[in-house]
Amino acid sequence: MPLLLTHGWAGSFLELLQLIPLLTAAGPVSFDVVIPSLVGFGYSAASPAPGCTSAVVAELWHQLMQRLGYPRYGAQGGDVGAGVSIWLALKYPASVIGLHLNFISGSYQPSLPPGEELTPEVRAFQQTVADWSAREGAYGALHGTKPLTATYGLNDSPVGLCAWIVEKFYSWSDRRPDGRLPFTKDELLANVTLYWITQTIYSSMAIYKENGRQPLVFGKDDYVRVPVAFAKFPKELPTPPRAYVEKGFNVQRWTLMPAGGHFAALEQPELLAADIKAFFATLL
């Protein structure tokens, strides 16, 4: 089965590489794995014009899969990659076999019937998002408003670039009981080095500003009808309640993971790959 994996920020295609041998191994289901770099990340050129949102990247990804000879394919993503994968399922439901996610943006809003009030569970989630944004969201505000100002310093200093990126891996991961990160220094530095040698920190920030103009807010007729699975890792960023997600998604599998955080493919590749395979095996 063809499977399109999409990374997010502050990661890259490198964080997904450990999934390849796990997903291509023989079994009830195995995959032809496609891992592109997001537009403006790593070796993928920046968009020559403004307006390159996650929805636009989804259109490019669909064209890519058709050109590769995959008329139907599965999609999986976290962080920005989750948004791209969701737009793929919304725009091309006839081509997407199934959608597997390990993240849903806090900006997600389903279309609710007129007069329907938010449940206490959803209101509590919204407060959690607000609290998290107050503690952790300064980077996103800068990316979405004034990314170029920071870029001059980040492109001038490898130490500054390293601090800007690695701090996210520290804050958003499921750290060991002794405080150590679940990544090797080589893994962290390979990712930072990719940004450094390609000088793509600015173009990687650009999608935040573009997505601010087209957040994940569903209209009256928007609903992800393809089968959807969600893997909820305990140290992930705030996740909407399942009942709220189901108002916009055809959720058929919801897995509570025992360990892992925002960079699940790098932190817990075996857990993530097993959940992906278990879900798509039901769609054969």
DRENVOPA-501668 format. One record per residue (C-alpha): x, y, z; residue in one letter; residue number from 1. Coordinates in nm, 2 decimals, always signed. Layout:
<atoms>
> X | Y | Z | a | NUM $
...
</atoms>
This chain:
<atoms>
> +0.00 | +0.00 | +0.00 | m | 1 $
> +0.14 | +0.34 | -0.08 | p | 2 $
> +0.18 | +0.56 | +0.23 | l | 3 $
> +0.26 | +0.93 | +0.23 | l | 4 $
> +0.43 | +1.05 | +0.55 | l | 5 $
> +0.46 | +1.42 | +0.62 | t | 6 $
> +0.67 | +1.58 | +0.89 | h | 7 $
> +0.63 | +1.91 | +1.07 | g | 8 $
> +0.84 | +2.19 | +1.24 | w | 9 $
> +1.09 | +2.19 | +1.40 | a | 10 $
> +1.16 | +1.86 | +1.25 | g | 11 $
> +1.23 | +1.73 | +0.89 | s | 12 $
> +1.22 | +1.42 | +0.68 | f | 13 $
> +1.50 | +1.29 | +0.90 | l | 14 $
> +1.27 | +1.23 | +1.20 | e | 15 $
> +1.06 | +0.98 | +0.99 | l | 16 $
> +1.35 | +0.76 | +0.86 | l | 17 $
> +1.33 | +0.51 | +1.15 | q | 18 $
> +0.98 | +0.42 | +1.04 | l | 19 $
> +1.09 | +0.30 | +0.69 | i | 20 $
> +1.21 | -0.05 | +0.79 | p | 21 $
> +0.92 | -0.10 | +1.03 | l | 22 $
> +0.66 | +0.00 | +0.77 | l | 23 $
> +0.82 | -0.19 | +0.47 | t | 24 $
> +0.87 | -0.51 | +0.66 | a | 25 $
> +0.66 | -0.81 | +0.55 | a | 26 $
> +0.33 | -0.87 | +0.74 | g | 27 $
> -0.04 | -0.84 | +0.70 | p | 28 $
> +0.02 | -0.50 | +0.55 | v | 29 $
> +0.34 | -0.34 | +0.43 | s | 30 $
> +0.39 | -0.01 | +0.25 | f | 31 $
> +0.56 | +0.18 | -0.03 | d | 32 $
> +0.67 | +0.47 | +0.18 | v | 33 $
> +0.69 | +0.83 | +0.04 | v | 34 $
> +0.85 | +1.10 | +0.26 | i | 35 $
> +0.88 | +1.44 | +0.10 | p | 36 $
> +1.01 | +1.75 | +0.26 | s | 37 $
> +0.76 | +2.02 | +0.33 | l | 38 $
> +0.78 | +2.32 | +0.09 | v | 39 $
> +1.07 | +2.54 | +0.22 | g | 40 $
> +1.21 | +2.27 | +0.45 | f | 41 $
> +1.55 | +2.11 | +0.39 | g | 42 $
> +1.61 | +2.02 | +0.03 | y | 43 $
> +1.26 | +2.13 | -0.08 | s | 44 $
> +1.26 | +2.48 | -0.24 | a | 45 $
> +1.06 | +2.76 | -0.09 | a | 46 $
> +0.75 | +2.87 | -0.26 | s | 47 $
> +0.82 | +3.14 | -0.52 | p | 48 $
> +0.50 | +3.32 | -0.43 | a | 49 $
> +0.30 | +3.38 | -0.11 | p | 50 $
> +0.00 | +3.17 | -0.01 | g | 51 $
> +0.16 | +2.83 | +0.03 | c | 52 $
> -0.06 | +2.70 | +0.31 | t | 53 $
> -0.09 | +2.34 | +0.43 | s | 54 $
> -0.39 | +2.31 | +0.19 | a | 55 $
> -0.17 | +2.41 | -0.10 | v | 56 $
> +0.10 | +2.16 | +0.00 | v | 57 $
> -0.18 | +1.90 | +0.01 | a | 58 $
> -0.25 | +1.97 | -0.36 | e | 59 $
> +0.12 | +1.93 | -0.44 | l | 60 $
> +0.14 | +1.61 | -0.25 | w | 61 $
> -0.16 | +1.47 | -0.44 | h | 62 $
> +0.01 | +1.56 | -0.77 | q | 63 $
> +0.33 | +1.40 | -0.65 | l | 64 $
> +0.15 | +1.07 | -0.57 | m | 65 $
> -0.02 | +1.06 | -0.90 | q | 66 $
> +0.31 | +1.12 | -1.08 | r | 67 $
> +0.46 | +0.84 | -0.89 | l | 68 $
> +0.19 | +0.61 | -1.01 | g | 69 $
> -0.02 | +0.59 | -0.69 | y | 70 $
> -0.38 | +0.67 | -0.77 | p | 71 $
> -0.48 | +0.57 | -0.42 | r | 72 $
> -0.27 | +0.60 | -0.11 | y | 73 $
> -0.28 | +0.63 | +0.27 | g | 74 $
> -0.17 | +0.95 | +0.45 | a | 75 $
> -0.01 | +1.00 | +0.79 | q | 76 $
> +0.12 | +1.31 | +0.97 | g | 77 $
> +0.20 | +1.50 | +1.28 | g | 78 $
> +0.24 | +1.87 | +1.35 | d | 79 $
> +0.22 | +2.06 | +1.02 | v | 80 $
> +0.22 | +1.73 | +0.84 | g | 81 $
> -0.11 | +1.65 | +1.02 | a | 82 $
> -0.27 | +1.96 | +0.87 | g | 83 $
> -0.14 | +1.87 | +0.52 | v | 84 $
> -0.27 | +1.52 | +0.56 | s | 85 $
> -0.61 | +1.64 | +0.68 | i | 86 $
> -0.64 | +1.87 | +0.38 | w | 87 $
> -0.55 | +1.58 | +0.15 | l | 88 $
> -0.84 | +1.38 | +0.30 | a | 89 $
> -1.08 | +1.67 | +0.26 | l | 90 $
> -0.98 | +1.76 | -0.10 | k | 91 $
> -0.92 | +1.41 | -0.24 | y | 92 $
> -1.13 | +1.15 | -0.05 | p | 93 $
> -1.15 | +0.92 | -0.35 | a | 94 $
> -0.77 | +0.89 | -0.35 | s | 95 $
> -0.70 | +0.87 | +0.02 | v | 96 $
> -0.74 | +0.51 | +0.15 | i | 97 $
> -0.72 | +0.62 | +0.52 | g | 98 $
> -0.59 | +0.90 | +0.73 | l | 99 $
> -0.36 | +0.83 | +1.04 | h | 100 $
> -0.28 | +1.13 | +1.26 | l | 101 $
> -0.07 | +1.18 | +1.58 | n | 102 $
> -0.16 | +1.55 | +1.61 | f | 103 $
> -0.46 | +1.78 | +1.55 | i | 104 $
> -0.40 | +2.15 | +1.56 | s | 105 $
> -0.55 | +2.35 | +1.85 | g | 106 $
> -0.70 | +2.58 | +1.58 | s | 107 $
> -0.93 | +2.29 | +1.47 | y | 108 $
> -1.30 | +2.38 | +1.48 | q | 109 $
> -1.57 | +2.16 | +1.34 | p | 110 $
> -1.89 | +2.30 | +1.19 | s | 111 $
> -2.15 | +2.29 | +1.46 | l | 112 $
> -2.53 | +2.32 | +1.42 | p | 113 $
> -2.67 | +2.66 | +1.49 | p | 114 $
> -2.72 | +2.71 | +1.86 | g | 115 $
> -2.52 | +2.41 | +1.97 | e | 116 $
> -2.31 | +2.51 | +2.27 | e | 117 $
> -1.96 | +2.37 | +2.35 | l | 118 $
> -1.95 | +2.10 | +2.61 | t | 119 $
> -1.76 | +2.15 | +2.94 | p | 120 $
> -1.50 | +1.91 | +2.81 | e | 121 $
> -1.43 | +2.12 | +2.50 | v | 122 $
> -1.43 | +2.45 | +2.70 | r | 123 $
> -1.17 | +2.29 | +2.93 | a | 124 $
> -0.96 | +2.19 | +2.63 | f | 125 $
> -0.97 | +2.55 | +2.50 | q | 126 $
> -0.85 | +2.67 | +2.84 | q | 127 $
> -0.57 | +2.41 | +2.82 | t | 128 $
> -0.47 | +2.54 | +2.48 | v | 129 $
> -0.47 | +2.90 | +2.61 | a | 130 $
> -0.26 | +2.81 | +2.91 | d | 131 $
> -0.02 | +2.61 | +2.68 | w | 132 $
> +0.01 | +2.90 | +2.44 | s | 133 $
> +0.10 | +3.14 | +2.72 | a | 134 $
> +0.38 | +2.91 | +2.83 | r | 135 $
> +0.50 | +2.77 | +2.49 | e | 136 $
> +0.35 | +2.97 | +2.21 | g | 137 $
> +0.59 | +3.27 | +2.17 | a | 138 $
> +0.77 | +3.09 | +1.89 | y | 139 $
> +0.45 | +3.05 | +1.70 | g | 140 $
> +0.35 | +3.41 | +1.74 | a | 141 $
> +0.69 | +3.52 | +1.60 | l | 142 $
> +0.67 | +3.27 | +1.31 | h | 143 $
> +0.33 | +3.39 | +1.22 | g | 144 $
> +0.40 | +3.76 | +1.23 | t | 145 $
> +0.77 | +3.86 | +1.22 | k | 146 $
> +0.97 | +3.56 | +1.11 | p | 147 $
> +1.23 | +3.75 | +0.91 | l | 148 $
> +1.36 | +3.95 | +1.21 | t | 149 $
> +1.47 | +3.63 | +1.39 | a | 150 $
> +1.60 | +3.47 | +1.08 | t | 151 $
> +1.89 | +3.71 | +1.04 | y | 152 $
> +2.02 | +3.60 | +1.38 | g | 153 $
> +1.94 | +3.23 | +1.33 | l | 154 $
> +2.11 | +3.22 | +0.99 | n | 155 $
> +2.41 | +3.39 | +1.13 | d | 156 $
> +2.46 | +3.17 | +1.44 | s | 157 $
> +2.46 | +2.79 | +1.44 | p | 158 $
> +2.44 | +2.81 | +1.82 | v | 159 $
> +2.13 | +3.03 | +1.80 | g | 160 $
> +1.97 | +2.80 | +1.54 | l | 161 $
> +2.05 | +2.50 | +1.75 | c | 162 $
> +1.89 | +2.66 | +2.06 | a | 163 $
> +1.58 | +2.77 | +1.86 | w | 164 $
> +1.52 | +2.41 | +1.74 | i | 165 $
> +1.64 | +2.19 | +2.01 | v | 166 $
> +1.45 | +2.37 | +2.28 | e | 167 $
> +1.13 | +2.24 | +2.11 | k | 168 $
> +1.26 | +1.88 | +2.12 | f | 169 $
> +1.33 | +1.93 | +2.49 | y | 170 $
> +0.99 | +2.09 | +2.58 | s | 171 $
> +0.76 | +1.88 | +2.37 | w | 172 $
> +0.91 | +1.53 | +2.41 | s | 173 $
> +0.85 | +1.26 | +2.67 | d | 174 $
> +1.17 | +1.30 | +2.86 | r | 175 $
> +1.32 | +1.01 | +3.06 | r | 176 $
> +1.27 | +1.00 | +3.44 | p | 177 $
> +1.62 | +1.14 | +3.48 | d | 178 $
> +1.54 | +1.43 | +3.25 | g | 179 $
> +1.74 | +1.30 | +2.95 | r | 180 $
> +1.59 | +1.35 | +2.60 | l | 181 $
> +1.47 | +1.04 | +2.41 | p | 182 $
> +1.70 | +1.14 | +2.12 | f | 183 $
> +2.07 | +1.10 | +2.05 | t | 184 $
> +2.29 | +1.41 | +2.00 | k | 185 $
> +2.35 | +1.29 | +1.65 | d | 186 $
> +1.98 | +1.28 | +1.57 | e | 187 $
> +1.93 | +1.63 | +1.71 | l | 188 $
> +2.24 | +1.78 | +1.54 | l | 189 $
> +2.16 | +1.61 | +1.21 | a | 190 $
> +1.82 | +1.79 | +1.21 | n | 191 $
> +1.97 | +2.13 | +1.30 | v | 192 $
> +2.25 | +2.08 | +1.04 | t | 193 $
> +1.99 | +2.02 | +0.77 | l | 194 $
> +1.83 | +2.36 | +0.84 | y | 195 $
> +2.18 | +2.52 | +0.87 | w | 196 $
> +2.33 | +2.40 | +0.54 | i | 197 $
> +2.01 | +2.46 | +0.34 | t | 198 $
> +1.94 | +2.80 | +0.52 | q | 199 $
> +1.57 | +2.71 | +0.54 | t | 200 $
> +1.48 | +2.84 | +0.88 | i | 201 $
> +1.30 | +3.14 | +0.73 | y | 202 $
> +1.11 | +2.94 | +0.46 | s | 203 $
> +1.02 | +2.68 | +0.72 | s | 204 $
> +0.86 | +2.95 | +0.94 | m | 205 $
> +0.66 | +3.09 | +0.64 | a | 206 $
> +0.40 | +2.82 | +0.66 | i | 207 $
> +0.29 | +2.95 | +1.00 | y | 208 $
> +0.21 | +3.29 | +0.86 | k | 209 $
> +0.03 | +3.14 | +0.56 | e | 210 $
> -0.17 | +2.89 | +0.78 | n | 211 $
> -0.28 | +3.18 | +1.00 | g | 212 $
> -0.48 | +3.30 | +0.70 | r | 213 $
> -0.64 | +2.96 | +0.65 | q | 214 $
> -0.67 | +2.78 | +0.99 | p | 215 $
> -0.82 | +2.44 | +1.03 | l | 216 $
> -1.18 | +2.57 | +1.07 | v | 217 $
> -1.44 | +2.34 | +0.90 | f | 218 $
> -1.72 | +2.49 | +0.70 | g | 219 $
> -2.08 | +2.35 | +0.69 | k | 220 $
> -2.00 | +2.08 | +0.43 | d | 221 $
> -1.65 | +2.00 | +0.56 | d | 222 $
> -1.61 | +1.65 | +0.70 | y | 223 $
> -1.33 | +1.40 | +0.67 | v | 224 $
> -1.52 | +1.10 | +0.54 | r | 225 $
> -1.23 | +0.86 | +0.48 | v | 226 $
> -1.15 | +0.63 | +0.77 | p | 227 $
> -0.94 | +0.81 | +1.04 | v | 228 $
> -0.71 | +0.68 | +1.31 | a | 229 $
> -0.56 | +0.89 | +1.59 | f | 230 $
> -0.26 | +0.79 | +1.80 | a | 231 $
> -0.26 | +1.00 | +2.12 | k | 232 $
> +0.08 | +1.02 | +2.28 | f | 233 $
> +0.09 | +1.13 | +2.64 | p | 234 $
> +0.33 | +1.42 | +2.60 | k | 235 $
> +0.17 | +1.55 | +2.28 | e | 236 $
> +0.06 | +1.92 | +2.26 | l | 237 $
> -0.30 | +1.98 | +2.37 | p | 238 $
> -0.53 | +1.75 | +2.18 | t | 239 $
> -0.90 | +1.81 | +2.12 | p | 240 $
> -1.14 | +1.56 | +2.30 | p | 241 $
> -1.24 | +1.26 | +2.09 | r | 242 $
> -1.61 | +1.36 | +2.08 | a | 243 $
> -1.51 | +1.70 | +1.94 | y | 244 $
> -1.28 | +1.55 | +1.68 | v | 245 $
> -1.56 | +1.31 | +1.57 | e | 246 $
> -1.77 | +1.61 | +1.47 | k | 247 $
> -1.53 | +1.66 | +1.18 | g | 248 $
> -1.37 | +1.33 | +1.13 | f | 249 $
> -1.48 | +0.97 | +1.06 | n | 250 $
> -1.28 | +0.83 | +1.36 | v | 251 $
> -1.25 | +0.45 | +1.35 | q | 252 $
> -0.95 | +0.41 | +1.58 | r | 253 $
> -0.83 | +0.61 | +1.88 | w | 254 $
> -0.52 | +0.47 | +2.05 | t | 255 $
> -0.39 | +0.60 | +2.39 | l | 256 $
> -0.01 | +0.54 | +2.37 | m | 257 $
> +0.19 | +0.45 | +2.68 | p | 258 $
> +0.48 | +0.68 | +2.61 | a | 259 $
> +0.60 | +0.94 | +2.36 | g | 260 $
> +0.55 | +1.31 | +2.28 | g | 261 $
> +0.53 | +1.55 | +1.99 | h | 262 $
> +0.81 | +1.39 | +1.78 | f | 263 $
> +0.65 | +1.04 | +1.80 | a | 264 $
> +0.83 | +0.90 | +1.49 | a | 265 $
> +1.17 | +0.97 | +1.64 | l | 266 $
> +1.07 | +0.91 | +2.01 | e | 267 $
> +0.86 | +0.59 | +1.97 | q | 268 $
> +0.90 | +0.46 | +1.61 | p | 269 $
> +0.79 | +0.11 | +1.70 | e | 270 $
> +0.47 | +0.22 | +1.87 | l | 271 $
> +0.38 | +0.46 | +1.59 | l | 272 $
> +0.46 | +0.21 | +1.32 | a | 273 $
> +0.26 | -0.07 | +1.49 | a | 274 $
> -0.05 | +0.16 | +1.52 | d | 275 $
> -0.02 | +0.27 | +1.15 | i | 276 $
> +0.00 | -0.09 | +1.04 | k | 277 $
> -0.28 | -0.21 | +1.26 | a | 278 $
> -0.51 | +0.07 | +1.13 | f | 279 $
> -0.44 | +0.02 | +0.76 | f | 280 $
> -0.46 | -0.36 | +0.79 | a | 281 $
> -0.83 | -0.31 | +0.86 | t | 282 $
> -0.87 | -0.12 | +0.53 | l | 283 $
> -0.73 | -0.39 | +0.30 | l | 284 $
</atoms>
